[in-house]
């Protein structure tokens, strides 16, 4: 893939580029905890977007999306949202550098990769992060990875119109091979925990169900969590979000919450606890225990937070029947998308056979299955 992108750059622009990469990501535990100031546990994966870039002397940004076979260009003096959706991810990043007071000279860019679309691996974040990293390196701007992560997030907010959290961009920028990243969504402090993939694989299975309810239900869940926080704040001055709550606090005032708000809040509190305990299990190299926390996460998402769907539940139920599957859960906002399963490397084929035998997508076809390994975050590709 590197050579393909490099050769396309040579073909279009007639010179040798610098090469960079940015990976997609998965999240192992910690769903819907981000907007509650909690913890998430993502990892960069070995599916990535490749960039070939080089400054030019024509006073234009010239982009080529290799996977689409489409070009876009604009004057350096005219950085604004365009009608070309994919170009906005790149332009949005350039705009963040400029807004921060940096001059971004004209350059050429060819990009493409193998992060699957619609599989919850955040191809958009990989594009934003890769563009930010390439600009920083190409022009020697000396900006920190954390600041570039924030540039990438703001590009998505302002140019793609998606008010995302920071997890996707953070994982793509800060990933480390053989490790997950425990990110504190309140402070942005982070810590690496080992997940040695020598004998294991992460396997994603796509339900084939679109997340049609996700945005409206997301807003509802957020409001329900905020309602719970307001109740707790009447009794506990130190509670600014569900991150500060405990199950003892919830239980002491459960009569005020009502059933739905109680279940939503208890899921968030338990998910943060699960994530902390899961990190301890990884530190002890206890993959079996970690897998059980993944199953627990799915149960909470399905029964208490109610953001699963029958198809996701069925895939997790099948996973439970396969020897060598240590854990499985839905990944992402819910109501469709993928499950992620931790599987012994030698049992991956058995797992895939069980999935294909037991599950068909809503249109009657076999589900897409992606096997991934945890890899490094954004970086330069040496020639």
Long-range contacts (C-beta under 8 A, 24 or more apart in sequence): 1-50, 1-112, 1-113, 1-114, 2-50, 2-381, 4-66, 4-112, 5-50, 5-51, 5-52, 5-66, 5-110, 5-111, 5-112, 6-52, 8-52, 8-64, 8-66, 8-110, 8-112, 9-52, 9-54, 9-64, 9-108, 9-110, 12-64, 12-108, 12-110, 13-54, 13-56, 13-62, 13-108, 13-110, 15-54, 16-54, 17-52, 17-53, 17-54, 17-108, 17-110, 18-52, 18-53, 18-54, 18-134, 18-137, 18-138, 18-380, 19-50, 19-51, 19-52, 19-380, 19-381, 19-382, 19-383, 20-50, 20-51, 20-53, 20-130, 20-133, 20-134, 20-137, 20-378, 20-379, 20-380, 20-381, 21-48, 21-49, 21-50, 21-51, 21-113, 21-130, 21-378, 21-379, 21-381, 22-48, 22-49, 22-51, 22-126, 22-127, 22-129, 22-130, 22-133, 22-172, 22-173, 22-377, 22-378, 23-47, 23-48, 23-49, 23-115, 23-126, 23-172, 23-175, 23-375, 23-376, 23-377, 23-378, 24-48, 24-49, 24-115, 24-116, 24-121, 24-122, 24-123, 24-125, 24-126, 24-172, 25-121, 25-122, 25-125, 25-126, 25-167, 25-168, 25-171, 25-172, 25-175, 26-120, 26-121, 26-202, 26-204, 26-331, 26-340, 26-372, 27-167, 27-171, 27-331, 27-332, 27-340, 28-180, 28-195, 28-202, 28-278, 28-294, 28-340, 28-342, 29-271, 29-274, 29-275, 29-278, 29-293, 29-294, 29-297, 29-329, 30-271, 30-272, 30-275, 30-297, 31-271, 31-297, 31-301, 31-307, 31-329, 31-330, 31-331, 31-332, 31-333, 31-334, 32-221, 32-267, 32-268, 32-271, 32-301, 32-305, 32-307, 32-333, 33-185, 33-268, 33-271, 33-272, 33-275, 34-165, 34-166, 34-167, 34-185, 35-165, 35-185, 35-222, 35-225, 36-225, 36-241, 36-242, 36-243, 36-268, 37-185, 37-186, 37-240, 37-241, 37-242, 37-243, 38-185, 38-186, 38-241, 38-242, 38-243, 38-268, 38-271, 38-272, 38-275, 39-182, 39-183, 39-184, 39-185, 39-272, 39-275, 39-276, 40-167, 40-182, 40-183, 40-185, 40-275, 41-180, 41-181, 41-182, 41-183, 41-193, 41-275, 41-278, 41-279, 42-167, 42-168, 42-170, 42-171, 42-175, 42-180, 42-181, 42-183, 43-171, 43-175, 43-179, 43-180, 43-181, 43-195, 43-202, 43-374, 44-171, 44-172, 44-174, 44-175, 44-176, 44-374, 44-375, 44-376, 44-377, 45-121, 45-175, 45-202, 45-372, 45-373, 45-374, 45-375, 46-372, 46-373, 46-374, 46-375, 47-113, 47-114, 47-115, 47-116, 47-121, 47-370, 47-372, 48-113, 48-114, 48-115, 48-126, 48-130, 48-375, 49-111, 49-112, 49-113, 49-115, 49-123, 49-126, 49-127, 49-130, 50-111, 50-112, 50-113, 50-130, 50-381, 51-109, 51-110, 51-111, 51-130, 51-131, 51-134, 52-109, 52-110, 52-111, 53-107, 53-108, 53-109, 53-110, 53-134, 53-135, 53-138, 54-107, 54-108, 54-138, 55-105, 55-106, 55-107, 55-108, 55-138, 55-139, 56-106, 56-107, 56-108, 57-106, 58-106, 59-106, 60-106, 61-90, 61-91, 61-94, 61-106, 61-107, 61-109, 62-107, 62-108, 62-109, 63-87, 63-90, 63-108, 63-109, 63-110, 63-111, 64-109, 64-110, 64-111, 65-111, 65-112, 66-110, 66-111, 66-112, 67-112, 67-113, 76-104, 76-105, 76-106, 81-159, 85-160, 86-127, 88-159, 88-160, 89-124, 89-127, 89-128, 89-131, 89-155, 89-156, 89-159, 89-160, 90-127, 90-131, 91-159, 92-128, 92-154, 92-155, 92-156, 92-158, 92-159, 92-160, 93-128, 93-131, 93-132, 93-135, 93-151, 93-152, 93-155, 94-131, 94-135, 95-155, 95-158, 95-159, 96-132, 96-150, 96-151, 96-152, 96-154, 96-155, 97-132, 97-135, 97-141, 97-143, 97-151, 100-143, 100-147, 100-151, 102-139, 102-141, 102-143, 104-135, 104-139, 105-139, 107-135, 107-138, 109-134, 116-368, 116-370, 118-206, 118-337, 119-204, 119-206, 119-337, 119-338, 119-368, 119-370, 120-204, 120-331, 120-332, 120-337, 120-338, 121-204, 121-370, 121-372, 122-168, 122-171, 122-172, 124-156, 124-160, 124-162, 124-168, 125-152, 125-156, 125-164, 125-168, 125-169, 125-171, 125-172, 126-172, 128-152, 128-153, 128-155, 128-156, 128-169, 129-169, 129-172, 129-173, 129-377, 129-378, 130-172, 130-378, 131-155, 132-173, 132-378, 133-173, 133-378, 133-379, 137-380, 145-173, 145-174, 145-377, 145-378, 146-188, 148-173, 149-173, 149-174, 171-377, 172-377, 172-378, 173-377, 173-378, 174-377, 175-374, 175-375, 175-376, 175-377, 176-376, 176-377, 177-374, 177-375, 177-376, 178-374, 179-374, 180-279, 180-282, 180-374, 182-275, 182-279, 186-241, 186-243, 191-279, 193-279, 193-282, 193-283, 194-282, 194-283, 194-285, 195-282, 195-374, 196-285, 197-373, 197-374, 198-345, 199-344, 199-345, 199-346, 200-287, 200-326, 200-342, 200-343, 200-344, 200-345, 201-342, 201-343, 201-344, 201-345, 201-348, 201-371, 201-372, 201-373, 202-340, 202-341, 202-342, 202-343, 202-371, 202-372, 202-373, 202-374, 203-340, 203-341, 203-343, 203-348, 203-351, 203-352, 203-369, 203-370, 203-371, 203-372, 204-331, 204-338, 204-339, 204-340, 204-341, 204-369, 204-370, 204-371, 204-372, 205-315, 205-338, 205-339, 205-341, 205-355, 205-359, 205-367, 205-368, 205-369, 205-370, 206-337, 206-338, 206-361, 206-367, 206-368, 206-369, 206-370, 207-309, 207-311, 207-312, 207-315, 207-336, 207-337, 207-338, 207-339, 207-361, 207-367, 208-311, 208-361, 208-362, 208-363, 208-365, 208-367, 208-368, 209-309, 209-311, 209-312, 209-335, 209-336, 209-337, 209-361, 209-362, 210-336, 211-332, 211-333, 211-334, 211-335, 211-336, 211-337, 212-335, 212-336, 213-335, 214-307, 214-333, 214-334, 214-335, 214-336, 217-307, 217-334, 217-335, 218-333, 221-264, 221-305, 221-307, 224-260, 224-261, 224-264, 224-265, 225-264, 225-265, 225-268, 227-261, 228-257, 228-261, 228-262, 228-264, 228-265, 231-256, 231-257, 231-261, 242-268, 242-269, 242-272, 243-272, 245-269, 263-303, 263-304, 263-305, 263-306, 264-304, 264-305, 266-304, 267-300, 267-301, 267-304, 267-305, 268-305, 270-296, 270-300, 270-304, 271-297, 271-300, 274-300, 287-326, 287-342, 288-326, 290-326, 290-327, 290-342, 291-325, 291-326, 291-327, 291-328, 291-342, 292-326, 292-327, 293-327, 294-326, 294-327, 294-328, 294-329, 294-340, 294-341, 294-342, 295-320, 295-327, 295-328, 295-329, 297-329, 298-328, 298-329, 298-330, 298-339, 301-329, 301-330, 301-334, 302-330, 305-334, 307-333, 307-334, 307-335, 308-334, 308-335, 309-334, 309-335, 309-336, 311-336, 311-359, 311-361, 311-362, 312-336, 312-337, 312-339, 314-358, 314-359, 315-339, 315-355, 315-359, 315-367, 318-354, 318-355, 318-358, 318-359, 319-351, 319-354, 319-355, 321-354, 322-347, 322-350, 322-351, 322-354, 323-347, 323-350, 324-350, 324-351, 325-351, 338-370
